[in-house]
Amino acid sequence: MSYVGANITILIAICAVAVVLFLGLFNMMRGGSPNLSQTLMRWRVGLQFVAVVIIMAVLWFRT
C-alpha cells in the first residue's frame, strides 16, 4: 500500500469515528432516544478500535 493510500485509509477511519461521535452528541443534545445514543456510542467504540488497528498496521508496515 502506498503512503497516499495508507493516509487516505487512516483519514477515512478517523472521519467515520468523528461522524458517529457527532451524531451521538447531536442526538443527546436534542433530547433524542437514549437507546439511539447508546447504540451510536457503541458504534463509536468499535470504530475507534478499527481506526487504532489501521493506524498501528500502517505504522508497522511503513518501517
C-alpha positions, 0 to 999 in steps of 0.5 A: 500500500502506498503512503497516499493510500495508507493516509487516505485509509487512516483519514477515512477511519478517523472521519467515520469515528468523528461522524458517529461521535457527532451524531451521538452528541447531536442526538443527546443534545436534542433530547433524542432516544437514549437507546439511539445514543447508546447504540451510536456510542457503541458504534463509536467504540468499535470504530475507534478500535478499527481506526487504532488497528489501521493506524498501528498496521500502517505504522508497522508496515511503513518501517 
